[in-house]
Amino acid sequence: MAATQEKATPCCLDAAPAKSSALLRKASDPMRDWTVSGSDPSEDPIRNRAAVPTLIRPIETLPATSTNTTATKGIPVMLRAQTSHPLEPLSAAEISVAVATVRAAGATPEVRDSMRFVEVALVEPDKHVVALADAYFFPPFQPSLLPRTKGGPVIPSKLPPRQARLVVYNKKSNETSVWIVELSEVHAATRGGHHRGKVISSKVVPDVQPPMDAMEYAECEAVVKDFPPFREAMKKRGIEDMDLVMVDPWCAGYHSEADAPSRRLAKPLIFCRTESDCPMENGYARPVEGIHVLVDMQNMVVLEFEDRKLVPLPPADPLRNYTPGETRGGVDRSDVKPLQIIQPEGTSFRVNGHFVEWQKWNFRIGFTSKEGLVIYSVAYIDGSRGRRPVAHRLSFVEMVVPYGDPNDPHYRKNAFDAGEDGLGKNAHSLKKGCDCLGYIKYFDAHFTNFTGGVETIENCVCLHEEDHGILWKHQDWRTGLAEVRRSRRLTVSFICTVANYEYGFYWHFYQDGHIEAEVKLTGILSLGALQPGETRKYGTTIAPGLYAPVHQHFFVARMDMAVDSKPGETFNQVVEVNVKVEEPGKNNVHNNAFYAEEKLLKSELQAMRDCNPLSARHWIVRNTRNVNRTGQLTGYKLVPGSNCLPLAGSEAKFLRRAAFLKHNLWVTSYARDEVYPGGEFPNQNPRIGEGLATWVKKNRSLEEADIVLWYVFGVTHIPRLEDWPVMPVERIGFTLMPHGFFNCSTAVDVPPNTCDLDLKDNGMTAKPIQNGLLAKL
């Protein structure tokens, strides 16, 4: 992932006047350029590292994170100076070197030719290494991050080399392997040299299938369309032009031993357009029912085919298309005037590579092919208390979409969109869209494709400021004087498409110290066809011969918390808070009393919890060593939004792989390899409860630990007619709020805004009304 030039996106309007060059400097060198004026771009903090105080000496408490490197007092030292922050996403050059290194390590030409590269990801180093980098190697230098030791900190002269982790599928042997490659001299690739990576380890992972790839999907569609029995079945439905046919390969999931990962399987869903010369036509409006197809994705052959039931294609609905009005035989609205977002003095955030500073917040932006956007090292600058950590890592690690129709093929729709496909790999380029409005900093994302080439999604992540209404207000009724502040938030987001649905993932940072996680759902419904006169109990009829099944969307946010904790410290705990009504009696003679009751979640099994809006249930992550001015432990609380649990029986097949959906909150003690709640490879996974549901059986203590929160939230979708042909955005999420973290509201020091009372609309002016009380006086 790479930072790109800051751009203004006027959302389908003429571009606003260009900013000055000081505000729009090219950020291709992440260690040289700040995207907002205020620092000297000629100063290279890496080359000028000698300017760092000479008191720096190698620290003795950091663990070794790599083998085959020279060490200073137990610390691995790179052969060359490291110019990329340890959490910087892999560059295109690094991905190329990692792929070339693994391919060259293949035992035979046949093995090398059979390698398919599913994922190349950064090996995120130990938290102590990140602390070291932030303390002394990358600005802004933060020595306070390192733990105190006798004699003072001792710092190595270099950081350990970066590493990449590759998931490789062998198309010939149907084996999945995981490789770790050291990238100590990756710069050589950019000069046309040979690969300079070094294989640290490799292992075959038995009995798994890795995520599917877009290249496989395209090949599967072609194979199905060329299959003679399929063409004959479509001919029965009046379709001879295969260009009209859409084949969406869905992963097989796991319903029985027939879906075991000994074979790489897909069970496609079929749809059909009405016009071959209309590429934007909504083909999902015409599902093809009654055809069963099973495809061997390893050898790209149709294993099973059956035309089980002839269901007529739904008629071409004139309301089916989501494209501009003329394609629907109508017109678009013409009564909307332009709305422009301008910032005459530029943005208030600063970006150095992937390090972001805004108001009192700072953090790093990352990106992976599976999770998409990752937020690292979140901290708040709190006056004399300095930098106060909140979280080490925030991301969405999985999502599951189970359908509630027991009929074929809908019962097997239970996609794991992160683990089976990859949220990041399905992300959009936002360059030409209206996804973000205003002055924006974009970041590119780099991935490997199935054959090992590097692909770039330009403008994949959007960073921008938004007005968010009133932050706070109070008016003194006696004097008529009022104080009001506008709220501004910093938003980091990306959007991805998985087949028919779109998902936008957002992290909002606010001026009062809270963080909001939000998912926006939109796109096209996954539909079924009906026989003439037929209705379905398990869905909504939305057009003649067409219905939308009921379904749910679940998302899992993984939050590696660090409330007032330095990296690696184990000083956090989790408290559940419920509001209780006081029992009638002498303490509640008026029957109006209620209070908040706290309960410490002492172990992982005790911390499997569900939302309860009736008791205003929420959870607080507290630091066991820091107190505020009233003597209470400092903390951040997780406030649920609207939520649900799976509407399925305990023996539902999808819950075999998604046992983590059974509770809204899970809490674990940090373990480096515990990242994906359904396990790393949920595709065709035959194991029950792998991942989070298995890890908590260790029942580790949480009374004072390095806390990881897993929050599972979802929405139950009962489709409406108004969700067709495109579903308006539906928003769900949760909030992380300071709770005793600050000694008072951090919103009080937000400066007043200039209030414009001259409100004009087409020459009509609305004059402000004099305060009623003052008028009487």
Secondary structure, DSSP 4 states (H G I P E B T S, - for coil): -EE---EEE-SSSPPPPPPPTTTS----STTT-BSSSSS-TT--TTTTGGGS-TT-B--SSPPP--SSSEEETTEEE-SS---S-TTSPPPHHHHHHHHHHHHHT-SSHHHHHHEEEEEEEE-PPPHHHHHHIIIIISSSP-GGGSPP-TT--B--SSPPPPEEEEEEEETTTTEEEEEEEE-TTGGGGGGT-----EEEEEEEE-S--PPP-HHHHHHHHHHHHT-HHHHHHHHHTT---GGGEEEE--B---SSGGG-TTS-EE--EEEE-S-TT-TTS-GGGSB--SEEEEEETTTTEEEEEEE----PPPP--TT---S-GGGGTS-------------TT--S-EEETTEEEETTEEEEEEEETTTEEEEEEEEEE-GGG-EEEEEEEEEEEEEEEEB---STTGGG-EEEIIIII-TTTTBPP-SSSSSS-EEEEEEEEEEE-TTS-EEEEEEEEEEEEEEEEEEEEEE-TTT--EEEEEEEEEEEEEEEEETTEEEEEEEEEETTS-EEEEEEEEE----EE--TT---TTEEEEETTEEEE-EEEEEEEEEEE-TT--TT---EEEEEEEEEEPPSBTTBTTS--EEEEEEE--BTTTT-B---GGGT-EEEEEEEEEE-TTSPEEEEEEEE-S-----S-TT-HHHHH-GGGG-SEEEEE--TT---TT-S--TT--STT-SHHHHGGG--B-SSB-EEEEEEEEEEE---GGGSSSEEEEEEEEEEEEESSSSS-TTTTSPPPPP---EEETTEEEPPPPPHHHHH-
